[in-house]
Amino acid sequence: MAKLAADKKIEPARIEIWFTDEARIGQKNKITRRWARRGSRPSAPHDQRTASTYIFGAICPKLGKAAALVLPRCNIDAMNLHLAEIGLAVAPGAHALLLVDQAGWHMSDRLVVPPNVTLVPLPPKCPELNPVENIWQFLRDNWLSNRVFTSYDNIVDHCCDTWNRLIAQPWRIMSIGLRDWAHRF
């Protein structure tokens, strides 16, 4: 990281470490555990329809910041929109190191990376290194599962509301997302 800071003439204190990933949310969602009276069998709604959307989400755990877009497809064009959104969320004068998995749309030569963002690939097949995976698990377990969405617009609205609930709780982003290995410099 010191080399990156020197190459781009960035003061190390002005570097923000961000993580990003995307999650498909839709009518055919997961059923999760529920609290219920002992001996009872609570019902959980489960939809067989297949409308879905994607949350492209990024977090900066050290600062408790996040940026996301809810988009209809998961591709390079969507990733470009997401990168622009992250670039807007980076503090003025700061530079973001954006840790990404090696999905094709994260590493494409067709990406338009904002000047205040540098992509850093995580090792392949290591989702445990990306705390956004834990964000998705939290959102699904607490706000997105065990429900039937009435329409595509209902899915989008619910995803937006859910993400806004998350960003209103920066301490939660910090507690779920902080990784010692990423902030030891």
QUIQUI-V727380 format. One record per backbone hydrogen bond with DSSP energy under -0.5 kcal/mol. CO is the residue of the C=O (numbers start at 1). NH is the residue of the N-H. E is the energy in kcal/mol with one decimal. If there is no record, write none. Layout:
co = (CO;CO)
nh = (NH;NH)
e = (E;E)
This chain:
co = (1;2;3;4;5;6;11;12;14;16;16;18;19;21;23;25;27;27;30;30;37;51;53;54;54;55;55;56;57;58;59;59;60;60;60;65;67;69;69;71;73;75;76;77;78;79;80;81;82;83;84;85;86;86;91;95;96;96;97;97;98;99;100;103;103;104;108;111;112;114;116;118;120;123;126;127;129;130;131;132;133;134;135;136;137;138;139;139;140;147;151;152;153;154;155;156;157;158;159;160;161;162;163;164;166;169;169;170;171;172;173;174;179;179;180;183)
nh = (5;6;7;8;10;9;14;15;95;18;97;99;59;57;55;53;29;47;32;146;40;27;25;56;71;23;57;69;21;67;19;61;63;64;65;60;58;56;71;54;75;79;80;81;82;83;84;85;86;87;88;89;89;90;94;16;98;118;18;99;120;20;122;106;107;108;111;113;114;117;96;98;100;126;129;130;131;133;135;136;137;138;139;140;141;142;143;144;145;149;155;156;157;158;159;160;161;162;163;164;165;166;167;168;169;172;173;174;175;176;177;178;182;183;183;185)
e = (-2.7;-2.3;-3.1;-2.4;-3.1;-0.6;-2.7;-1.5;-2.4;-0.6;-2.9;-3.1;-2.3;-2.3;-2.6;-2.8;-1.4;-0.7;-0.5;-1.4;-2.2;-2.7;-2.9;-0.7;-2.7;-1.9;-0.8;-1.8;-2.1;-2.3;-2.3;-0.5;-0.9;-1.3;-1.7;-2.8;-2.3;-3.2;-0.6;-2.6;-0.7;-2.2;-2.4;-1.8;-2.2;-2.8;-2.0;-1.9;-2.4;-2.7;-1.5;-1.1;-0.7;-1.2;-2.3;-2.9;-0.7;-2.7;-3.0;-0.8;-2.9;-1.8;-3.3;-1.7;-1.1;-0.5;-1.2;-0.8;-0.5;-1.8;-3.2;-3.0;-2.1;-0.7;-2.0;-1.6;-0.7;-1.6;-1.6;-2.5;-1.8;-2.4;-2.9;-2.8;-2.7;-2.1;-2.8;-1.8;-1.5;-0.5;-1.8;-2.5;-2.8;-2.3;-2.6;-2.5;-2.6;-2.5;-2.5;-2.5;-2.0;-1.8;-2.6;-1.2;-2.1;-1.4;-1.4;-2.3;-2.5;-2.5;-2.4;-2.1;-1.1;-0.9;-1.0;-0.8)
